[in-house]
Amino acid sequence: MSTRLDDDGGMTERCETCGRETLHDVSIHLRTESRRAKNAEFSREPYRVATCRCCGAERSLRMNDA
């Protein structure tokens, strides 16, 4: 998950699908992990979501595990 800024200020990181360093859109999403409605509001976890601008491949990483 190594990232760096390119000359245009975009985030680049390795895309496993493309097999090279590419620009990515990176965001944080809250995802509900519990399947039980009673506990759903207490089971949200932050995930880092990176989407390759070249091929559209998406990779997510649970931030509490990072």
Secondary structure, 3 states (H helix, E strand, C coil): CCCEECCCCCEEEEECCCCEEEEEEEEEEEEECCCCCCCHHHCEEEEEEEEECCCCCEEEEEHHHC
